[in-house]
Amino acid sequence: MVFLAWGGFFVYICSMTAKNLSYIKRTLEPALKRYLQLFPVVGLTGPRQSGKSTLLMHCLPDYRYVTFDDPQILAWLNQDPKQFMNQHANQIIFDEAQKAPEIFNYVKMAVDRNRSHQG
């Protein structure tokens, strides 16, 4: 699963590939870019190792990548969700969001506070 963020809105993703592999263009790229212009949050799901993270990092090089595989990231979210969300309010890709299900509620609240941002 993938979940993407920008301007207080988020993306989440679930797998990474080696940096030294060459990128394979995906037919999904135009749709992803179009949806980022229309919606505050875009979710991307698919099977493991299918290139979701690679697609997002390739198409969104200016977005920050945050993985919930990191126990320190999970601990920070759980200990101080308000500061975590303030620090991750713009152009964020959240990886492994299923490991932090509470993130979805915080993202919803961020979107509800400011519906003017897309992507």
Buried (B, 14 or more C-beta within 10 A) or exposed (E): BBBBBBBBBBBBBBBBBEEEEEEEEBEBEEEBEEBBEEBBBBBBEBEEEBBBBBBBBBBBEEBBBBBBEEEEBBEBBEEEBEEBBEEBBBBBBBBBBEBBEEBBEBBBEBBEEEEEBBB
